[in-house]
Amino acid sequence: MESERVYRWGFIGCGKIANDFALVLNFLESAQVYAVAARDIGRAQAFAILHGAKRYYGNYANLVSDPLVDIVYIATTTESHAEHAILALNAGKHVFIEKPVALSVEDIVKIKVLSREKGLFCSEAMWMRFFPAIEYSRKIVESGDIGEVQQVRADLSFDLKRDEGLNSPTWKTGGSFDAGVYPIHQALIFGGSNIKETDCAGVIDGYGFGQVAAGAMHIHFEGSSTAIATWSILYEGAEEMDIYGSKGRIRVQAPAHSPTCLSLIKYGGSRRNPKNVVETQVFHLPSIQGEFNFPSSEGLIYEAAAVQRCISAGRTECPQAPMDESLLAIQLLSECDRIIKSREN
């Protein structure tokens, strides 16, 4: 029997999320952290030593030109994702791009078209979409167990100043493209992509960056279903998601952007005398050794394994994270940012 292929990953960028992703790749028998590139070759060398990469580079062009690299993982700052994804695709490499894929619809279209023209895999590393709790929730919704979905409520809010101070690159692009992408993706997963209208509100950060730091969007889908998505990098929020159906609801417990527990509530009785049936599902994370930076980072293994399965099957994207929904999410968030900034001015 032929042994399973080992995929050699090349990393562009070696920050906190790259560290966590490298830890889970080294846990996968079918994956290898093979090469890393950073503008500071010293950082690349340190990352390579820490994670066992065979090669390290001081520029990105050399990494994508390495003939032994199978997949390039883009983990640079958000505003650089498009440039580096296009660089890798033009070099004939499959790409997996940290969220968001890019900051503009135009750039995402360029990336998608280029990957299709070259027959290369390209997907967004929206890890939430690959968690077993989210996939289980999809199955429940599709089965009709909670009836017709009528509303999705999702939140991701955290205190970025407390966590990373004011030097975090996230302040330069704002909370919408860092925190907001999660509840918007949750709305699209469970509400659909046929949107009738939206409305939004939010605030600009108070630290002089001039970016949207907290926002809320109301989405009205075709028909009567709606979604309410909230996000912030100014304060700690609930970080939960509720999917309300006509016969029940799903509560995805915090942190809903990397969930390990949910409750399925099936309605019974009346409002005065409810007889709801509650089922709780827990999805334990794999035990992976290492110094992780983010909560539930062990769950990055789900997306890593999915990417390799898709490439082995000849797919050009992951069905859990279609590029069209990545594009729609940025379209919604870009318009929301524009509206909030215009109101502030």
JOPEBEL-V565939 format. One record per pair of residues at least 24 apart in sequence whose C-alpha atoms are under 7 Angstrom apart, sorted by sequence separation. I is the first residue (numbers start at 0). J is the second residue. D is the distance in Angstrom with one decimal. If there is no record, write none. Layout:
i j d
I J D
I J D
//
This chain:
i j d
5 29 4.3
6 30 4.8
7 31 4.9
8 32 5.2
9 33 5.8
10 34 6.2
11 35 6.0
12 36 6.2
13 37 6.7
63 87 5.5
69 93 6.7
70 94 5.7
71 95 6.3
72 96 6.0
73 97 5.9
77 101 6.8
78 102 6.5
99 123 6.9
155 179 7.0
195 219 5.6
259 283 6.3
4 29 6.1
5 30 5.1
6 31 6.1
7 32 6.2
8 33 5.4
9 34 4.6
10 35 4.4
11 36 5.1
12 37 5.4
81 106 6.2
85 110 6.2
98 123 5.9
194 219 6.1
195 220 5.1
3 29 6.5
5 31 6.8
7 33 5.3
8 34 6.6
9 35 5.5
10 36 6.1
11 37 6.5
36 62 6.3
64 90 6.3
88 114 6.4
93 119 5.2
94 120 6.1
95 121 5.8
96 122 6.4
97 123 6.0
98 124 5.5
155 181 6.8
194 220 4.2
195 221 5.2
63 90 6.0
92 119 6.9
93 120 4.8
94 121 5.0
95 122 5.4
96 123 5.0
97 124 4.6
98 125 5.7
155 182 6.5
193 220 5.7
194 221 5.7
93 121 6.2
94 122 7.0
95 123 6.0
96 124 5.4
97 125 7.0
154 182 5.6
193 221 5.7
21 50 6.6
95 124 6.2
153 182 5.0
13 43 6.8
153 185 6.9
13 46 6.6
151 186 6.0
175 211 6.5
190 226 7.0
171 208 6.2
173 210 4.9
174 211 5.9
175 212 7.0
170 208 6.5
172 210 6.5
173 211 5.2
174 212 4.6
257 295 6.2
151 190 6.8
171 210 6.9
173 212 5.6
174 213 6.2
186 226 5.9
183 228 6.1
182 228 5.2
182 229 6.7
11 59 6.5
179 230 5.2
178 230 5.8
9 62 6.9
178 231 6.5
17 74 6.0
174 231 6.0
174 232 5.5
9 68 5.8
8 68 5.9
7 68 5.4
8 69 6.0
9 70 6.1
10 71 5.8
11 72 6.2
12 73 6.7
13 74 6.9
7 69 5.2
8 70 4.9
9 71 4.7
10 72 5.0
11 73 5.1
12 74 4.9
6 69 6.1
7 70 6.5
8 71 5.9
9 72 6.1
10 73 6.4
11 74 5.8
12 75 4.7
8 72 7.0
11 75 6.5
159 232 5.2
149 223 6.8
150 224 5.4
151 225 6.6
152 226 5.7
153 227 6.5
154 228 5.9
155 229 6.6
156 230 4.9
157 231 6.2
158 232 5.2
159 233 6.3
149 224 4.3
150 225 4.7
151 226 4.5
152 227 4.8
153 228 5.0
154 229 4.8
155 230 4.9
156 231 4.4
157 232 5.0
158 233 4.7
181 256 6.3
148 224 6.6
149 225 6.3
150 226 5.2
151 227 6.3
152 228 6.0
153 229 6.4
154 230 5.6
155 231 6.7
156 232 5.8
157 233 6.3
158 234 4.4
99 176 6.6
157 234 4.9
158 235 5.5
156 234 6.1
157 235 4.1
156 235 5.3
157 236 6.1
156 236 4.6
155 236 6.5
156 238 6.3
154 237 6.5
155 238 4.6
154 238 4.9
154 239 5.8
153 239 6.0
154 240 6.5
153 240 4.3
152 240 5.5
153 241 6.5
152 241 5.2
151 241 5.8
152 242 6.6
151 242 4.7
150 242 6.1
151 243 6.2
150 243 5.2
148 242 6.9
149 243 5.7
148 243 5.8
149 244 5.3
148 244 4.2
149 245 6.8
147 244 5.1
148 245 6.7
146 244 5.2
147 245 5.4
145 244 5.0
146 245 4.8
145 245 6.2
146 246 4.8
145 246 4.5
146 247 6.8
145 247 4.3
145 248 5.9
145 265 6.7
211 336 6.4
132 258 6.1
130 257 6.8
132 259 6.0
130 258 6.9
132 260 6.7
127 256 5.2
132 261 6.9
127 257 5.3
199 335 6.1
202 339 6.9
201 339 5.8
200 339 6.0
184 328 6.4
183 328 6.2
180 328 6.7
132 282 6.6
131 282 6.8
175 332 6.4
130 298 6.7
130 301 6.3
129 301 5.7
126 299 6.1
129 302 5.5
126 302 5.8
120 310 6.5
129 319 6.5
128 319 6.0
128 320 6.6
120 314 6.5
121 315 5.9
122 316 5.2
120 315 3.9
121 316 5.3
122 317 6.3
119 315 5.7
120 316 5.5
118 315 6.7
123 320 6.5
122 320 6.6
122 321 7.0
122 322 6.3
107 326 6.2
104 326 6.0
104 329 6.4
103 329 6.6
104 330 6.0
102 329 6.8
26 287 6.9
22 289 6.6
19 291 5.4
19 292 6.6
23 297 6.4
23 299 6.6
24 300 6.9
15 292 6.1
19 296 6.2
23 300 5.4
20 299 6.3
24 303 7.0
//
